[in-house]
C-alpha cells in the first residue's frame, strides 16, 4: 500500500496486535455490526498516530468494512 500510493510516512501492519492493545482499541463485548468478531481482538481499523504518539485520526470498521484510499489520504493531508 505504501509504495502503490507513494506514501512517505511509515506504515505499520499490527498483525500481533501490540499497538492496538497499547491504545486499548479492542472489542470488549459483543456489539451490533461486530457479531462475528471475537471479544478481546482489535476491530478492523486504520489509525494515524502523530510523532508524539497521539492518535489524530481513526477509522473503526465493522466486519470487512475498510476506508477508501481517498479517505485515508485526505486524513493524512489533514492531520499529519
HELIX and SHEET records of a PDB file:
HELIX    1   1 UNK A   18  UNK A   22  1                                   5    
HELIX    2   2 UNK A   69  UNK A   79  1                                  11    
SHEET    1   A 2 UNK A  45  UNK A  49  0                                        
SHEET    2   A 2 UNK A  55  UNK A  60 -1                                        
END                                                                             
